[in-house]
Every structure is written in C-alpha cells, then in structure tokens.
Amino acid sequence: MSRNKRHLLRAGLIATLALSLSGCLYDRAMYVIEGRDHYIGVSRDQNWFWQDTVNIDLIAHRMPDCVEALRIENVPRRAAIELYYPPQEYVEPIHIAELNQAYYAISTASCRIQRFARKPDDLGRHVGSFKELPDGRFDFIAAK
C-alpha cells in the first residue's frame, strides 16, 4: 500500500471516529431542595449521534446520607419530565415526576424512586420541568 493511500485511510478512520463521537450526549439538571447537597436531578445520555432517544436517570440526592437513581431507557430526546409536589398523604414526603404518562415517586428522605402502577389521583402543585431548551441545553425550568 502506498504512503498516500495509508494517509488517506488513516484520515478517513479518524474522521469516522470523530463523527461517531460527535453526537454523544451527557447532561444533567437539578431541582435544588436545600443547598447543593439536597436535590432531585435528571441526567440524560445518548451514545450515538443518529439516535433520537436518550437514557434518563432520575436521581434522589441528599448527602451525606444517600443517593439513588432509577434508569429509564429509550426516552424521546425532547421529552420533558414534569415535577410535582403532591399533598403529603404519603408515608414520607415525596415529589412526583411525570415522563411520557408514566409517574414516579421520588423521596429524598429515604432516597427511593419507584414507578406508580397508575396515575396518582392528585399530582399536587406543579414545581417545574426538566427539558431541553431551544439552544440544546438541558435544564430545570421552575413553574411560574
């Protein structure tokens, strides 16, 4: 193989690798409850640029006591996660996250996250949304 062909082959491989990595995505946003050590977070990751879905981690974080995450795979990239603060009729204080008509109880008291079998009767006060903004950033936007 001539030197020029090897050079072109190497350049092509580097360009292909760069393209395959250019679409990788990892970002996160937080709803702060009490300072930087007590929050509900959402992280998103996407392995390949051609995917239109992401993997979501719902995170209950209260340090130094606990941190827990629940992974939800193959979520449409532009899907918003709505966060609610329901009436406190539950065993412990929770927030409710809604994602694509699925509902999740998030407790930072026990750092547990679990899916509801059906939609709760009263979602409570809408706190805000985790979503991708028009400029591509992922952030928590508080309700007005």
Contacts in CASP RR format, 6 or more apart in sequence:
PFRMAT RR
TARGET T0000
AUTHOR 0000-0000-0000
METHOD contacts of the structure
MODEL  1
MSRNKRHLLRAGLIATLALSLSGCLYDRAMYVIEGRDHYIGVSRDQNWFW
QDTVNIDLIAHRMPDCVEALRIENVPRRAAIELYYPPQEYVEPIHIAELN
QAYYAISTASCRIQRFARKPDDLGRHVGSFKELPDGRFDFIAAK
1 9 0 8 1.000
19 49 0 8 1.000
20 48 0 8 1.000
20 49 0 8 1.000
22 49 0 8 1.000
23 46 0 8 1.000
23 48 0 8 1.000
23 49 0 8 1.000
24 45 0 8 1.000
24 46 0 8 1.000
24 47 0 8 1.000
24 48 0 8 1.000
24 49 0 8 1.000
25 44 0 8 1.000
25 45 0 8 1.000
25 46 0 8 1.000
25 54 0 8 1.000
26 43 0 8 1.000
26 44 0 8 1.000
26 45 0 8 1.000
26 46 0 8 1.000
27 43 0 8 1.000
27 44 0 8 1.000
27 137 0 8 1.000
27 138 0 8 1.000
28 41 0 8 1.000
28 42 0 8 1.000
28 43 0 8 1.000
28 44 0 8 1.000
28 59 0 8 1.000
28 138 0 8 1.000
29 41 0 8 1.000
29 42 0 8 1.000
29 130 0 8 1.000
29 138 0 8 1.000
29 139 0 8 1.000
29 140 0 8 1.000
30 39 0 8 1.000
30 40 0 8 1.000
30 41 0 8 1.000
30 42 0 8 1.000
30 61 0 8 1.000
30 140 0 8 1.000
31 39 0 8 1.000
31 40 0 8 1.000
31 41 0 8 1.000
31 83 0 8 1.000
31 95 0 8 1.000
31 127 0 8 1.000
31 128 0 8 1.000
31 130 0 8 1.000
31 140 0 8 1.000
32 38 0 8 1.000
32 39 0 8 1.000
33 39 0 8 1.000
33 40 0 8 1.000
33 108 0 8 1.000
37 61 0 8 1.000
37 62 0 8 1.000
37 63 0 8 1.000
37 64 0 8 1.000
38 61 0 8 1.000
38 62 0 8 1.000
38 63 0 8 1.000
38 108 0 8 1.000
39 59 0 8 1.000
39 61 0 8 1.000
39 108 0 8 1.000
40 58 0 8 1.000
40 59 0 8 1.000
40 60 0 8 1.000
40 61 0 8 1.000
40 83 0 8 1.000
40 95 0 8 1.000
40 97 0 8 1.000
40 106 0 8 1.000
40 108 0 8 1.000
41 58 0 8 1.000
41 59 0 8 1.000
41 61 0 8 1.000
41 130 0 8 1.000
41 140 0 8 1.000
42 56 0 8 1.000
42 57 0 8 1.000
42 58 0 8 1.000
42 59 0 8 1.000
42 81 0 8 1.000
42 130 0 8 1.000
42 138 0 8 1.000
42 140 0 8 1.000
43 56 0 8 1.000
43 57 0 8 1.000
43 59 0 8 1.000
43 69 0 8 1.000
44 54 0 8 1.000
44 55 0 8 1.000
44 56 0 8 1.000
44 57 0 8 1.000
44 75 0 8 1.000
44 77 0 8 1.000
44 138 0 8 1.000
45 54 0 8 1.000
45 55 0 8 1.000
45 57 0 8 1.000
46 53 0 8 1.000
46 54 0 8 1.000
46 55 0 8 1.000
46 77 0 8 1.000
51 77 0 8 1.000
52 76 0 8 1.000
52 77 0 8 1.000
53 74 0 8 1.000
53 75 0 8 1.000
53 76 0 8 1.000
53 77 0 8 1.000
54 75 0 8 1.000
54 76 0 8 1.000
54 77 0 8 1.000
55 71 0 8 1.000
55 72 0 8 1.000
55 73 0 8 1.000
55 74 0 8 1.000
55 75 0 8 1.000
56 71 0 8 1.000
56 72 0 8 1.000
56 73 0 8 1.000
56 75 0 8 1.000
56 81 0 8 1.000
56 99 0 8 1.000
57 69 0 8 1.000
57 70 0 8 1.000
57 71 0 8 1.000
57 72 0 8 1.000
58 69 0 8 1.000
58 70 0 8 1.000
58 72 0 8 1.000
58 81 0 8 1.000
58 97 0 8 1.000
58 104 0 8 1.000
58 106 0 8 1.000
58 113 0 8 1.000
59 67 0 8 1.000
59 68 0 8 1.000
59 69 0 8 1.000
60 66 0 8 1.000
60 67 0 8 1.000
60 68 0 8 1.000
60 69 0 8 1.000
60 106 0 8 1.000
60 107 0 8 1.000
60 108 0 8 1.000
60 111 0 8 1.000
60 112 0 8 1.000
60 113 0 8 1.000
61 67 0 8 1.000
61 108 0 8 1.000
61 111 0 8 1.000
62 108 0 8 1.000
62 109 0 8 1.000
62 111 0 8 1.000
65 111 0 8 1.000
66 110 0 8 1.000
66 111 0 8 1.000
67 111 0 8 1.000
68 111 0 8 1.000
68 112 0 8 1.000
68 113 0 8 1.000
69 113 0 8 1.000
70 104 0 8 1.000
70 113 0 8 1.000
70 114 0 8 1.000
70 115 0 8 1.000
72 99 0 8 1.000
72 102 0 8 1.000
75 99 0 8 1.000
75 100 0 8 1.000
76 100 0 8 1.000
77 132 0 8 1.000
78 131 0 8 1.000
78 132 0 8 1.000
79 99 0 8 1.000
79 100 0 8 1.000
80 129 0 8 1.000
80 130 0 8 1.000
80 131 0 8 1.000
81 97 0 8 1.000
81 98 0 8 1.000
81 99 0 8 1.000
81 129 0 8 1.000
81 130 0 8 1.000
81 131 0 8 1.000
82 97 0 8 1.000
82 98 0 8 1.000
82 99 0 8 1.000
82 126 0 8 1.000
82 128 0 8 1.000
82 129 0 8 1.000
83 95 0 8 1.000
83 96 0 8 1.000
83 97 0 8 1.000
83 98 0 8 1.000
83 126 0 8 1.000
83 127 0 8 1.000
83 128 0 8 1.000
83 129 0 8 1.000
83 130 0 8 1.000
83 140 0 8 1.000
84 95 0 8 1.000
84 96 0 8 1.000
84 97 0 8 1.000
84 98 0 8 1.000
84 123 0 8 1.000
84 124 0 8 1.000
84 125 0 8 1.000
84 126 0 8 1.000
84 127 0 8 1.000
85 95 0 8 1.000
85 96 0 8 1.000
85 124 0 8 1.000
85 125 0 8 1.000
85 127 0 8 1.000
86 94 0 8 1.000
86 95 0 8 1.000
86 96 0 8 1.000
86 120 0 8 1.000
86 122 0 8 1.000
86 123 0 8 1.000
86 124 0 8 1.000
86 125 0 8 1.000
87 122 0 8 1.000
87 124 0 8 1.000
88 94 0 8 1.000
90 105 0 8 1.000
92 107 0 8 1.000
92 109 0 8 1.000
92 110 0 8 1.000
93 107 0 8 1.000
93 108 0 8 1.000
93 109 0 8 1.000
94 105 0 8 1.000
94 106 0 8 1.000
94 107 0 8 1.000
95 105 0 8 1.000
95 106 0 8 1.000
95 107 0 8 1.000
95 108 0 8 1.000
95 127 0 8 1.000
96 103 0 8 1.000
96 104 0 8 1.000
96 105 0 8 1.000
96 106 0 8 1.000
96 116 0 8 1.000
96 120 0 8 1.000
96 123 0 8 1.000
96 124 0 8 1.000
97 103 0 8 1.000
97 104 0 8 1.000
97 106 0 8 1.000
98 104 0 8 1.000
98 123 0 8 1.000
101 119 0 8 1.000
102 115 0 8 1.000
102 116 0 8 1.000
103 115 0 8 1.000
103 116 0 8 1.000
103 118 0 8 1.000
103 119 0 8 1.000
103 120 0 8 1.000
103 123 0 8 1.000
104 113 0 8 1.000
104 114 0 8 1.000
104 115 0 8 1.000
104 116 0 8 1.000
105 112 0 8 1.000
105 113 0 8 1.000
105 114 0 8 1.000
105 115 0 8 1.000
105 116 0 8 1.000
106 112 0 8 1.000
106 113 0 8 1.000
107 113 0 8 1.000
125 143 0 8 1.000
126 143 0 8 1.000
127 142 0 8 1.000
127 143 0 8 1.000
128 140 0 8 1.000
128 141 0 8 1.000
128 142 0 8 1.000
128 143 0 8 1.000
129 140 0 8 1.000
129 141 0 8 1.000
129 143 0 8 1.000
130 138 0 8 1.000
130 139 0 8 1.000
130 140 0 8 1.000
130 141 0 8 1.000
131 138 0 8 1.000
131 139 0 8 1.000
131 141 0 8 1.000
132 138 0 8 1.000
133 139 0 8 1.000
133 141 0 8 1.000
END
